[in-house]
Amino acid sequence: MPRETHSPRWHMFPSSPTSQTEEHGHFHGLVSGHELLSRHNLVISLLTPPSNPVAISENWESGFGMAVEQLSTILERRQHDSAVRLERLEREVEELKRKIWQGQPIVVPVTTLAPEPFDLTRDIPVVVQPSGDEFIASFFDANINASGCNETDAVDNLKALIVAFFKRLSAMPEKKLGPEPRKQLEVLKQFLRTRN
């Protein structure tokens, strides 16, 4: 008996233009059963969800809520600290006003002599007190005083006078300085230095 041979089955399936043949005015491609199965498997693999999807924590909502709560707590603490500092400054200003109104002297630390070319090695303690219709600002250690129509004016005038004293006394030979000017210069040198 002659042996039967089986040729591969062919199915009509659209393919690329290069493998198409014209039949009855239409283009068809011959695709083997093996290629058809491969395409079927490809479609199935594309439609099947991945076996190992990216894991997303189930607690992300609670974690996000905790982060927002912590940020809110930090902001509230900072607002509270700012409010406390502002309240303290307001009390200090009111206390200074009360002392000035009652004629009590107040101590004002001078921290700079700008725009003069001198730097302060430490703050100068200036005592401001009312005197009649004006105010007197005093640097008692150097025995230098200045007056002004208000507290600020008196302190500004004193700063200018301190600079003038320091320039004049520093330019004079030490032997020509009397006891009081020599003492003033020694005190001023402890607070002032020429800017390089």
C-alpha positions as CSV (number, residue, x, y, z in Angstrom):
1,M,0.0,0.0,0.0
2,P,1.4,3.4,-0.9
3,R,2.4,5.5,2.1
4,E,0.3,8.5,2.7
5,T,2.0,11.8,3.0
6,H,0.5,14.8,4.7
7,S,1.3,18.3,3.5
8,P,1.0,21.1,6.0
9,R,-2.3,22.8,6.1
10,W,-2.4,26.3,4.9
11,H,-4.9,29.0,6.1
12,M,-5.7,32.2,4.5
13,F,-4.5,35.0,6.8
14,P,-3.5,38.6,6.0
15,S,0.2,39.0,6.0
16,S,2.7,41.5,5.0
17,P,2.5,43.0,1.5
18,T,5.6,41.2,0.4
19,S,4.0,37.8,0.9
20,Q,0.7,38.6,-0.6
21,T,-0.7,37.0,-3.8
22,E,-3.5,38.4,-5.9
23,E,-6.7,36.3,-6.2
24,H,-9.9,37.5,-7.6
25,G,-8.8,41.1,-7.2
26,H,-8.0,40.7,-3.5
27,F,-4.7,40.2,-1.7
28,H,-4.4,37.1,0.5
29,G,-1.4,35.5,2.2
30,L,-0.7,31.9,2.9
31,V,0.1,31.3,6.6
32,S,1.0,27.9,8.0
33,G,-0.7,26.3,11.0
34,H,2.5,26.7,13.0
35,E,2.8,30.4,12.3
36,L,-0.9,30.8,13.1
37,L,-0.4,29.1,16.4
38,S,2.6,31.4,17.2
39,R,0.5,34.5,16.5
40,H,-2.3,33.1,18.7
41,N,0.1,32.6,21.6
42,L,1.5,36.1,21.1
43,V,-2.0,37.6,21.4
44,I,-2.7,35.5,24.5
45,S,0.5,36.6,26.1
46,L,-0.2,40.3,25.5
47,L,-3.7,40.0,27.0
48,T,-2.6,38.0,30.1
49,P,-1.7,40.1,33.2
50,P,1.9,39.7,34.4
51,S,2.5,37.0,36.9
52,N,4.6,39.3,39.1
53,P,3.0,42.7,39.1
54,V,4.7,45.6,40.9
55,A,3.7,45.4,44.6
56,I,2.0,48.5,46.0
57,S,1.8,48.7,49.8
58,E,-1.7,48.4,51.1
59,N,-0.7,50.9,53.9
60,W,0.2,53.8,51.6
61,E,-2.9,55.8,52.6
62,S,-2.1,55.5,56.3
63,G,1.6,56.4,55.6
64,F,0.6,59.4,53.6
65,G,-1.8,60.5,56.3
66,M,1.0,60.2,58.9
67,A,3.3,62.3,56.8
68,V,0.7,65.1,56.4
69,E,0.0,65.0,60.2
70,Q,3.7,65.3,61.0
71,L,4.1,68.2,58.6
72,S,1.1,69.9,60.2
73,T,2.5,69.4,63.6
74,I,5.9,71.0,62.6
75,L,4.1,74.0,61.1
76,E,1.9,74.5,64.2
77,R,5.0,74.4,66.4
78,R,6.8,77.0,64.4
79,Q,3.8,79.2,64.3
80,H,3.6,78.9,68.1
81,D,7.3,79.7,68.6
82,S,7.0,82.8,66.3
83,A,3.9,83.9,68.3
84,V,5.8,83.5,71.6
85,R,8.8,85.5,70.3
86,L,6.6,88.3,69.0
87,E,4.7,88.4,72.3
88,R,8.0,88.6,74.2
89,L,9.2,91.5,72.0
90,E,6.0,93.4,72.4
91,R,6.3,93.0,76.2
92,E,9.9,94.3,76.1
93,V,8.9,97.3,74.0
94,E,6.1,98.1,76.3
95,E,8.4,97.9,79.3
96,L,10.9,100.2,77.6
97,K,8.1,102.7,76.9
98,R,7.0,102.5,80.5
99,K,10.5,103.2,81.8
100,I,10.9,106.1,79.5
101,W,7.5,107.5,80.4
102,Q,8.4,107.2,84.1
103,G,11.7,109.0,83.5
104,Q,13.8,105.8,84.2
105,P,17.1,105.3,82.3
106,I,17.3,102.5,79.9
107,V,20.3,100.6,78.5
108,V,20.6,100.4,74.7
109,P,23.4,98.2,73.3
110,V,25.1,99.8,70.3
111,T,26.1,97.0,67.9
112,T,27.5,98.9,64.9
113,L,29.0,102.3,64.0
114,A,28.1,102.0,60.3
115,P,28.8,103.7,57.9
116,E,32.0,104.7,59.7
117,P,35.0,102.5,58.9
118,F,35.2,101.0,62.4
119,D,34.2,97.6,63.7
120,L,33.0,96.9,67.3
121,T,34.7,94.1,69.1
122,R,31.8,94.0,71.5
123,D,28.5,96.0,72.1
124,I,28.8,99.4,73.7
125,P,26.4,99.7,76.6
126,V,24.7,103.1,76.2
127,V,22.5,104.5,79.0
128,V,19.6,106.7,77.7
129,Q,17.6,108.9,80.1
130,P,15.3,111.9,79.8
131,S,16.5,115.3,80.8
132,G,13.9,118.0,80.6
133,D,12.7,118.3,77.0
134,E,15.5,116.1,75.6
135,F,17.3,112.9,76.2
136,I,20.9,112.2,77.2
137,A,22.8,109.1,75.9
138,S,25.9,108.2,77.9
139,F,28.9,105.8,77.5
140,F,29.9,106.0,81.1
141,D,33.1,103.9,80.8
142,A,34.6,106.4,78.3
143,N,32.9,109.4,80.0
144,I,31.3,110.5,76.7
145,N,27.8,111.9,76.5
146,A,25.5,113.3,73.9
147,S,22.0,114.8,73.8
148,G,19.1,114.6,71.3
149,C,15.4,115.5,70.9
150,N,14.5,111.8,71.3
151,E,16.1,108.5,72.3
152,T,17.2,107.6,68.8
153,D,18.7,111.1,68.1
154,A,20.6,111.0,71.4
155,V,22.1,107.6,70.6
156,D,23.0,108.6,67.0
157,N,24.8,111.7,68.3
158,L,26.7,109.7,70.9
159,K,27.9,107.2,68.2
160,A,29.2,110.1,66.1
161,L,30.9,111.6,69.1
162,I,32.5,108.2,70.0
163,V,34.0,108.0,66.5
164,A,35.2,111.6,66.6
165,F,36.9,111.0,70.0
166,F,38.5,107.8,68.8
167,K,39.9,109.4,65.7
168,R,41.2,112.5,67.4
169,L,42.8,110.7,70.4
170,S,44.4,108.0,68.2
171,A,46.0,110.6,66.0
172,M,47.7,112.4,69.0
173,P,51.0,111.3,70.4
174,E,50.4,109.4,73.6
175,K,52.8,111.6,75.6
176,K,50.7,114.6,74.9
177,L,47.5,113.0,76.2
178,G,46.4,114.0,79.7
179,P,45.2,111.4,82.2
180,E,41.5,111.6,81.2
181,P,42.0,111.5,77.4
182,R,44.5,108.6,77.9
183,K,41.9,106.7,79.9
184,Q,39.2,107.4,77.3
185,L,41.5,106.1,74.5
186,E,42.2,103.0,76.4
187,V,38.6,102.3,76.9
188,L,37.7,103.0,73.3
189,K,40.4,100.7,72.1
190,Q,38.7,97.9,74.0
191,F,35.5,98.4,71.9
192,L,36.6,99.8,68.5
193,R,39.1,98.8,65.9
194,T,39.8,100.2,62.5
195,R,38.4,98.2,59.6
196,N,41.0,96.7,57.3
